[in-house]
Amino acid sequence: MTEAPYFENHRRRDRFPWSLYHRDLTQRLARTIAERGSAPRVLIVGSGLEPEIAGAPPGTHFHGCDLDARAIAECARLHPHLADRLAVCPSPHALPVEGAFAEPFDVVLAKEVVEHLDDPAPWARLLASRVRIGGALVLTTPNYSRLSTLPLLEATVLEWIARRDGYSRAHIHPSKFSKRTLARLDVGPGMRLCRVEVAWTGWTLLGVWERIAPA
């Protein structure tokens, strides 16, 4: 994908009709973050151009990391107050651990990332390892449950838009989750599944796990 569509895809989230997908999800994420207090430390993994969650408590300390250096550079330009809390991931299998990233987090969050992985469980365990006791791992992903209309939309309207922009969505989500399979994801020892929410559209899932014991 060229640079223009890459950034355009991130910026579309607040526009109709993409807002139908993202707005409810953002509101659910903000409420989930607020469950961890008025000033939680939050790590957003695969932040793209969204290193903060709108509606979260004003005292939230956001940190963002992404494999794509372009995204981190653009985030630093758009959010200079976060510059020392943004980092490029060392590899697909590692998270930043120095400086502002050294201590565990109250919330480790990945929005619409897990579906892009061929083998999501080891990655989910990596994220969970950065959650403090009493903190939460939060994963969101498209809903491929049997009754969801999202697969039809992806195969038609969204694929047409993607091809117009010069790429295809055909193989971008190798891991397709339903509510049941997301609940079964192995996020590692010491973690307890709290809930899996389904957005009002039926298009997205939000899973929350709490760390109840050391990894």
C-alpha positions as CSV (number, residue, x, y, z in Angstrom):
1,M,0.0,0.0,0.0
2,T,1.4,3.4,-0.9
3,E,1.9,6.1,1.8
4,A,-1.2,8.2,0.7
5,P,-3.8,5.4,1.2
6,Y,-2.0,4.3,4.4
7,F,-2.6,7.6,6.1
8,E,-6.0,8.1,4.4
9,N,-7.2,4.8,5.9
10,H,-6.4,6.0,9.4
11,R,-7.9,9.4,8.9
12,R,-11.2,8.0,7.6
13,R,-12.2,6.6,10.9
14,D,-14.0,9.8,12.0
15,R,-15.9,10.2,8.7
16,F,-19.3,8.7,7.8
17,P,-19.8,5.8,7.1
18,W,-16.5,4.7,8.7
19,S,-17.6,6.4,11.9
20,L,-20.4,3.8,12.2
21,Y,-17.6,1.3,12.9
22,H,-15.2,3.4,14.9
23,R,-17.3,5.8,17.1
24,D,-19.0,3.1,19.2
25,L,-15.7,1.3,19.5
26,T,-13.9,4.4,20.7
27,Q,-16.7,5.1,23.3
28,R,-16.3,1.5,24.6
29,L,-12.6,1.8,24.9
30,A,-12.9,5.1,26.8
31,R,-15.2,3.5,29.3
32,T,-12.9,0.5,29.7
33,I,-9.9,2.8,30.4
34,A,-12.0,4.7,32.9
35,E,-12.5,1.5,34.9
36,R,-8.8,1.7,35.8
37,G,-9.1,5.0,37.6
38,S,-8.7,8.7,36.9
39,A,-5.1,8.6,35.8
40,P,-4.2,5.2,34.3
41,R,-1.0,4.4,32.4
42,V,-2.2,3.2,29.0
43,L,-0.1,1.6,26.3
44,I,-1.6,1.5,22.8
45,V,0.1,-1.1,20.7
46,G,-0.2,-0.7,16.9
47,S,-1.3,2.9,17.5
48,G,-1.3,4.0,13.9
49,L,-2.3,7.6,14.0
50,E,-4.4,7.2,17.2
51,P,-2.0,7.4,20.2
52,E,-4.9,8.6,22.4
53,I,-8.5,7.4,22.9
54,A,-11.1,10.3,22.8
55,G,-13.3,10.4,25.9
56,A,-10.8,8.6,28.3
57,P,-10.2,10.3,31.7
58,P,-8.4,13.6,31.2
59,G,-5.6,12.4,33.5
60,T,-4.8,9.3,31.4
61,H,-1.1,8.9,30.6
62,F,-1.1,7.5,27.0
63,H,1.9,5.8,25.4
64,G,1.9,4.6,21.8
65,C,4.0,2.2,19.8
66,D,3.9,0.9,16.3
67,L,6.0,-1.2,13.9
68,D,5.7,1.6,11.2
69,A,8.1,4.4,11.8
70,R,6.0,6.6,9.6
71,A,3.0,6.4,12.0
72,I,5.2,7.2,15.0
73,A,6.8,10.2,13.2
74,E,3.3,11.5,12.2
75,C,2.0,10.9,15.8
76,A,4.9,12.9,17.2
77,R,4.2,15.7,14.8
78,L,0.5,15.8,15.5
79,H,0.8,15.2,19.3
80,P,4.1,16.8,20.4
81,H,3.1,16.5,24.1
82,L,3.4,12.7,23.6
83,A,6.8,12.8,21.9
84,D,8.7,11.0,24.8
85,R,5.9,8.4,25.1
86,L,5.9,7.2,21.5
87,A,8.2,4.5,20.1
88,V,8.8,2.2,17.2
89,C,8.5,-1.5,18.2
90,P,11.9,-3.2,17.9
91,S,10.3,-6.1,16.0
92,P,6.9,-7.7,15.4
93,H,7.6,-9.9,18.5
94,A,8.8,-7.2,20.9
95,L,7.6,-4.0,22.6
96,P,9.6,-1.0,23.7
97,V,10.8,-1.4,27.3
98,E,13.1,1.6,27.9
99,G,12.4,5.1,29.2
100,A,8.7,5.8,29.6
101,F,7.9,2.2,28.6
102,A,9.9,0.6,31.4
103,E,7.1,0.1,34.0
104,P,4.0,-2.1,33.6
105,F,0.8,-0.5,32.5
106,D,-2.7,-0.2,33.9
107,V,-4.1,-0.9,30.4
108,V,-2.4,-2.4,27.4
109,L,-4.7,-1.9,24.4
110,A,-4.6,-3.0,20.7
111,K,-7.3,-1.6,18.5
112,E,-7.9,-3.6,15.3
113,V,-4.5,-5.3,15.3
114,V,-4.9,-8.9,16.4
115,E,-6.7,-9.9,13.2
116,H,-3.6,-9.1,11.1
117,L,-1.5,-11.8,12.7
118,D,-1.1,-15.4,11.5
119,D,-0.5,-16.6,15.0
120,P,-2.1,-14.2,17.4
121,A,-1.7,-16.0,20.8
122,P,2.0,-15.5,21.3
123,W,1.5,-11.8,20.5
124,A,-1.4,-11.5,22.9
125,R,0.7,-13.1,25.6
126,L,3.5,-10.5,24.9
127,L,1.0,-7.7,25.4
128,A,-0.4,-9.3,28.6
129,S,3.2,-9.5,30.0
130,R,3.2,-5.7,30.2
131,V,0.0,-5.5,32.3
132,R,0.4,-4.8,36.0
133,I,-1.6,-6.9,38.5
134,G,-5.1,-5.4,38.6
135,G,-4.6,-4.0,35.1
136,A,-6.3,-5.0,31.9
137,L,-5.4,-6.2,28.4
138,V,-7.9,-4.9,25.9
139,L,-8.2,-6.2,22.3
140,T,-10.6,-5.1,19.7
141,T,-11.2,-6.9,16.4
142,P,-13.7,-7.2,13.6
143,N,-16.6,-9.6,14.3
144,Y,-16.7,-12.6,12.0
145,S,-19.5,-14.3,13.9
146,R,-22.0,-16.2,11.8
147,L,-24.7,-13.5,12.2
148,S,-22.4,-10.5,11.6
149,T,-23.0,-8.6,8.3
150,L,-19.4,-7.4,8.3
151,P,-18.0,-10.2,6.0
152,L,-20.5,-9.3,3.3
153,L,-19.6,-5.6,3.6
154,E,-15.8,-6.5,3.4
155,A,-16.3,-8.6,0.3
156,T,-18.3,-5.9,-1.5
157,V,-18.3,-2.2,-0.6
158,L,-15.0,-2.2,1.4
159,E,-13.2,-4.3,-1.2
160,W,-14.4,-1.9,-4.0
161,I,-13.0,1.1,-2.0
162,A,-9.7,-0.7,-1.4
163,R,-9.3,-1.5,-5.1
164,R,-10.1,2.0,-6.0
165,D,-7.2,3.0,-3.6
166,G,-4.9,0.5,-5.3
167,Y,-4.9,-2.5,-3.0
168,S,-7.1,-5.5,-1.9
169,R,-8.5,-6.5,1.5
170,A,-8.6,-10.1,0.5
171,H,-5.9,-11.4,2.8
172,I,-5.3,-8.6,5.3
173,H,-7.1,-10.5,8.2
174,P,-5.7,-14.0,8.5
175,S,-7.1,-14.4,12.0
176,K,-10.9,-14.0,11.9
177,F,-12.5,-13.9,15.4
178,S,-16.0,-14.5,16.6
179,K,-17.1,-13.7,20.1
180,R,-16.5,-17.3,21.1
181,T,-13.0,-17.6,19.6
182,L,-11.9,-14.3,21.0
183,A,-12.9,-15.4,24.4
184,R,-10.8,-18.6,23.9
185,L,-7.7,-16.7,22.9
186,D,-4.7,-17.8,25.1
187,V,-3.4,-14.5,26.6
188,G,-1.1,-16.3,29.1
189,P,-1.0,-17.2,32.7
190,G,-2.3,-15.0,35.4
191,M,-5.0,-13.4,33.2
192,R,-8.7,-13.7,33.7
193,L,-11.3,-13.1,31.0
194,C,-13.7,-10.3,32.1
195,R,-15.9,-10.0,29.1
196,V,-16.3,-9.8,25.3
197,E,-18.5,-7.0,24.1
198,V,-20.2,-6.8,20.7
199,A,-20.7,-3.3,19.2
200,W,-24.3,-2.2,18.5
201,T,-23.7,-2.7,14.7
202,G,-22.5,-6.2,15.3
203,W,-19.3,-5.4,13.4
204,T,-16.7,-5.2,16.2
205,L,-15.7,-7.1,19.3
206,L,-13.9,-5.8,22.4
207,G,-12.3,-8.3,24.8
208,V,-11.1,-7.4,28.3
209,W,-8.8,-9.6,30.4
210,E,-7.6,-8.7,33.9
211,R,-4.2,-9.7,35.4
212,I,-4.9,-11.4,38.7
213,A,-1.5,-13.0,39.3
214,P,2.1,-12.5,38.0
215,A,3.0,-13.9,34.6
